Amino acid sequence: MPKRTILERLEETKAILDGHFLLSSGLHSNRYIQCAKLLQHPIHATWCGEHLADILPDEEIDVVVSPAIGGIIIGHEVARALDVRHIFVEKVDGTPTLRRGFHIFEGDNAVVVEDVITTGKSTNEVIDVIRKAGGRVVCACAIVNRGGGEKLDVPFVALTELNIEVFEPEHCPMCLEGMPFVKPGSRE
């Protein structure tokens, strides 16, 4: 099988969408990265997890932590590549929380794994949960960085960076044209 880049894999699985999108941040965009379309294929999920694990800082890692729902599959694959446990943070009444018996232990070295990072909001929420539980965030990573990686106070790496325009709703050219939007994200 020929070697494929992450961009080729995203294109092959039709994970890069064009249209009018309402992002979880409230911003609008004419492109959306739907990593679920990529990660539905185990061969791509495993490849991404192994390649993310390879570019992480060379530090001991005890746990991989992801935000639900977008980060769960890729977080699991990174944890598999590192041979460590994987847990995820989900919202309860709007508050990011560890549930299902998941714990961060005092002194755990953690990596936060996302599928796509746009504003950094979900990643920062996970970082806060880890720190409040007594863990240390070694690094954050994502398959795709849409610019939010620069807004984190921890080291950050990604398999690729895509500069996709975002718009405030009142300045969105698609809204001004009357084009209806789609909200593909998982966060309400």
Phi, psi and omega per residue, in radians:
M1 nan 2.287 3.139
P2 -1.178 2.614 3.103
K3 -1.252 2.368 3.133
R4 -2.135 2.501 3.074
T5 -1.375 2.959 3.088
I6 -1.104 -0.671 3.122
L7 -1.114 -0.704 3.092
E8 -1.110 -0.670 3.126
R9 -1.189 -0.704 3.093
L10 -1.099 -0.752 3.124
E11 -1.182 -0.761 -3.119
E12 -1.025 -0.658 -3.103
T13 -1.622 0.093 3.133
K14 1.018 0.679 -3.139
A15 -1.474 -0.205 3.079
I16 -1.723 1.962 -3.053
L17 -1.832 2.506 3.041
D18 -1.958 2.479 3.139
G19 2.784 -2.498 3.110
H20 -2.247 1.992 -2.994
F21 -2.140 2.396 2.971
L22 -1.660 1.995 -3.116
L23 -1.426 2.817 3.124
S24 -1.002 -0.483 -3.141
S25 -1.282 -0.222 -3.047
G26 1.687 -0.205 3.093
L27 -1.370 2.843 3.090
H28 -1.937 2.728 3.128
S29 -2.635 2.719 3.079
N30 -1.671 -0.019 3.074
R31 -2.402 2.622 3.139
Y32 -2.462 2.424 3.088
I33 -1.792 1.914 -3.128
Q34 -1.772 1.455 -3.072
C35 -1.090 -0.343 3.086
A36 -1.035 -0.561 3.108
K37 -1.191 -0.557 3.063
L38 -1.317 -0.856 -3.005
L39 -1.311 -0.165 3.069
Q40 -1.181 -0.266 3.119
H41 -1.745 1.907 -3.093
P42 -0.919 -0.610 -3.131
I43 -1.093 -0.671 3.120
H44 -1.303 -0.687 3.135
A45 -1.080 -0.800 3.130
T46 -1.109 -0.790 3.122
W47 -1.003 -0.833 -3.139
C48 -1.096 -0.763 -3.139
G49 -1.077 -0.756 3.137
E50 -1.160 -0.716 -3.119
H51 -1.242 -0.624 3.045
L52 -1.143 -0.771 3.130
A53 -1.028 -0.634 -3.128
D54 -1.176 -0.480 -3.075
I55 -1.746 0.063 3.086
L56 -1.248 2.713 3.070
P57 -1.015 2.627 -3.114
D58 -1.419 1.286 3.113
E59 -2.304 2.749 3.077
E60 -1.162 2.329 3.130
I61 -2.168 2.278 -3.135
D62 -1.728 -0.524 -3.028
V63 -2.687 2.527 2.995
V64 -1.835 2.316 -3.111
V65 -2.199 2.327 -3.115
S66 -2.236 2.703 2.968
P67 -1.411 2.479 3.017
A68 -1.400 2.412 0.232
I69 -1.980 -0.467 -3.027
G70 -1.064 -0.509 -3.070
G71 -1.602 -0.080 -3.007
I72 -1.123 -0.891 -3.072
I73 -1.137 -0.859 -3.097
I74 -1.200 -0.594 3.064
G75 -1.071 -0.747 3.109
H76 -1.078 -0.728 -3.124
E77 -1.196 -0.652 3.071
V78 -1.146 -0.758 3.116
A79 -1.064 -0.696 3.104
R80 -1.069 -0.774 -3.129
A81 -1.134 -0.561 3.138
L82 -1.554 -0.211 -3.067
D83 1.043 0.841 3.063
V84 -2.287 3.009 -3.134
R85 -1.390 2.774 3.125
H86 -2.238 2.318 3.042
I87 -2.318 2.923 3.117
F88 -2.395 2.713 3.128
V89 -1.779 2.327 3.067
E90 -2.272 2.867 -3.077
K91 -1.618 2.387 2.998
V92 -2.153 2.020 -3.070
D93 0.901 0.705 3.079
G94 1.447 -0.035 -3.109
T95 -1.837 2.178 3.092
P96 -1.090 2.247 -2.978
T97 -2.538 2.592 2.931
L98 -1.545 2.198 3.119
R99 -2.202 -2.948 3.018
R100 1.038 0.419 -3.139
G101 1.407 0.133 3.109
F102 -1.259 2.522 3.108
H103 -2.469 2.577 2.872
I104 -1.814 2.228 -3.134
F105 -1.634 2.584 3.121
E106 -0.881 2.182 3.117
G107 1.510 -0.051 3.087
D108 -1.012 2.343 2.982
N109 -1.574 2.110 -3.027
A110 -2.078 2.631 2.966
V111 -2.074 2.311 3.068
V112 -1.655 2.230 -3.101
V113 -2.122 2.217 -3.141
E114 -2.114 2.810 2.980
D115 -1.442 -1.008 3.119
V116 -2.276 2.400 3.052
I117 -2.051 2.166 -3.124
T118 -1.949 -1.046 -3.135
T119 -1.822 -0.332 -3.089
G120 1.597 -0.025 -3.070
K121 -1.050 -0.931 -3.116
S122 -1.093 -0.720 -3.140
T123 -1.108 -0.778 3.113
N124 -1.120 -0.589 3.075
E125 -1.106 -0.745 3.126
V126 -1.157 -0.737 3.095
I127 -0.993 -0.768 3.129
D128 -1.083 -0.736 3.121
V129 -1.069 -0.780 -3.133
I130 -1.079 -0.835 -3.102
R131 -1.137 -0.716 3.127
K132 -1.111 -0.477 3.134
A133 -1.502 -0.045 3.118
G134 1.687 0.139 3.113
G135 -1.537 2.942 3.112
R136 -2.093 2.256 3.132
V137 -1.573 1.977 -3.139
V138 -1.310 -0.698 -3.015
C139 -2.952 2.789 2.944
A140 -2.112 2.651 3.125
C141 -2.618 2.825 3.136
A142 -2.646 2.783 3.011
I143 -1.173 -0.844 -3.096
V144 -2.198 2.269 3.003
N145 -1.801 2.045 3.058
R146 -1.716 0.259 3.078
G147 2.121 -0.296 -3.083
G148 -1.299 -0.307 -3.138
G149 -1.075 -0.500 -3.138
E150 -1.303 -0.190 -3.088
K151 -1.690 0.154 -3.119
L152 -1.725 2.682 3.099
D153 -1.761 0.403 3.067
V154 -2.252 2.798 3.047
P155 -0.993 2.575 -3.082
F156 -2.457 2.402 3.054
V157 -2.374 2.697 3.111
A158 -2.550 2.747 3.091
L159 -1.255 -0.534 3.090
T160 -2.716 2.793 3.079
E161 -2.123 2.225 3.113
L162 -2.120 2.148 3.104
N163 -1.603 1.708 -3.124
I164 -1.991 2.249 -3.108
E165 -1.097 2.497 2.981
V166 -2.210 2.702 -3.060
F167 -2.357 2.485 2.914
E168 -1.139 2.492 -3.078
P169 -0.916 -0.670 -3.095
E170 -1.273 -0.217 3.124
H171 -2.042 0.235 -3.071
C172 -1.339 2.095 -3.140
P173 -1.110 -0.539 3.127
M174 -1.225 -0.658 3.074
C175 -1.125 -0.742 -3.129
L176 -1.097 -0.470 3.084
E177 -1.487 -0.085 -3.131
G178 1.425 0.249 -3.118
M179 -1.321 2.187 3.093
P180 -1.173 2.632 3.138
F181 -1.841 2.839 3.060
V182 -2.046 2.479 3.078
K183 -1.948 1.597 -3.068
P184 -1.486 -0.216 -3.070
G185 -1.235 2.956 -3.088
S186 -1.708 -0.262 -3.082
R187 -1.534 2.363 3.092
E188 -1.620 nan nan
